[in-house]
């Protein structure tokens, strides 16, 4: 079950600005991923994830099955890795491999070249695995529930407590393996970069968790604050991993900066794309639940005004404070929040494409551009 834990994302294309309806030739996400995986030498799901196939983690998988019949988030997290891999945009490891190949071999350390496979140094491949392990560890840690807020329908208390223990231990297990592999790279700057990214993740998740369900209705969060928090919780790991990949190959400070910018703006664009899905998907007649702190809602509040936004939220709440997401969704779609979020998504996409201009033309650079086109496509 957990052997499929780290199924990844990706795909390629050339440099193009994003405007209007986006690039007409933007390929479907699944196709983008498949083509990008071929470029880096093999599907990223077949990375050498030794710790994920170990006896210890197989044991964890068997223990997680005990949560079947409960509503513990860890069970949904595990199911998502296995069954929803095609739609799960976890492309951090793949992007690290692609940008490593796009940068090409280092001129500073020609002795590195005997360690290259498909144009990527072995240390860069290890970094891609480390990046995904860290990301997955934090996803697992997010599957910890507040015991005090549980209801009887969520499942027996002892099972939910057990699920929390499993989330902590299995997340720590993955993070420990990532840190061990990071030390084996024997590069002080890379260790500092990835360690700071872990710190950013912790800080970003702290901000997310500091807003309880009640506070979500009253937090006055603007788009500038939203960007800062999203960088910490979603963009810092990929941005710093891309920079670290350049450092491992001894590329220039300018190339490292461009790699950082690509990782930052592409992941910001991806987060905006994710936030927009409840407002742009037309496949379902039912409204999807969404966070009141998602980008379209935050932008909607800025245009509408704080008092009017709170009034709309109150009007969408029924008996027992149950939210009528359909009603609130229509209110947000009627304003400027959705179109502004789409524009912001494409703005970050253009910045990511601009950063790619520093890399020589190649199929890897084209794949990185196609990833941007895929996450800025809304038709």
C-alpha positions, 0 to 999 in steps of 0.5 A: 500500500505505502510502496506507491506512496510517492507517485510524482508529477511533471511534464515539458514544453517551450517558453510562452507567455500566459494570457487570456485562456492560456496556451492553446496547446497546453497538454493534459496534466497526465500527459505532461507527467508521463513525458517528463518522467521519460526525460529524466530517465525513468518514472519518478515513482520508481525512484530508489525509495528504499525506506518506503519499501522497508519492513518497518514501513510495511509494518506501518501500512498494516497498522494503518489498515486498523483505521478502516471504518473511522474518519481519521485523516491519515487513512484518507492520506494513505488512500490518496497516495495509492488511488489518486496519484494521477491527480495528486500534483506532487511533482517536487521530485520530478521538477528537481530532476528536470531542472538538474538536467536543464542546467546541464553538466557543471563546468566547474567540476568535470570529475562529477560527470562519471556519476551522471545518468541521463544528464543528472548527477547521482547526488541530484537524484538523491536530492529529488528523493529527499525533497519528496520524502520531506513533503510526504512526511509533512503530509502524513503529519497533517493527518493528526486530529484534535481529539477534543473536537472529535464527534461520536461519528468519527470513530472510536476514541481509541482508534483516533488516538491510535491514528494520531500516534501512527501519523506522528511516528510514520511522519517522523520515520520518513523525515528521519530517513530524509535527514539521514540522506541529506547528511550523506550528500556532504554539502554544507550549503545544501544541508542549510538550504533544505533545513531552512525549507523544513523550518519554513514548512513548520512555520507555514503549517503553524500559521494554517493551524493557528486559524481554528474553524471559528477564526476562519470567519474573522481572520482579516488576511489580505493577499500579501499575507496569503502569499507569504504564508503559501510560500512558507507552506507550499513553495519554499521546499521546491524553490530551495530544492531547485537551488540546492540541485544547482549547488550540488552541480557547482553552478553559478549563483545566478543559475541557483537564483533562477532555479529558486525563482522557477521553483517558487513561482511554479509552486505558487501558480500550482497553489493558485490553480488548486485553490481555483478548482472549486470555482472553475470545475463544471463537472459536478452540480454540487459545490465543492467545499473550500477554505475561506482563506483560499486565494479567490476568497481572499481576493473577493474579500479585498474587493468587496470589503471586510464587513460585506464579506462577513455578512455573506459568510453569515448568510451562507451559514445554516442551522448549526453553523453548517456552511452552504458552500454552493451559496457562498461559491456563487457569491464569490464567482459573482465578484472579482475574486476568481478572475483575479486569482486566475490572473495572479496564477498566470502572473506567477506562471510568467515569472517561472517561464522568465526564470527558465530563459537562463537555461539553455534550450532542451527537452528538459527546459521544455518539460518545465515550461509545460508544467507551468502551462498545465497549472495555468490552464483553466479550460 
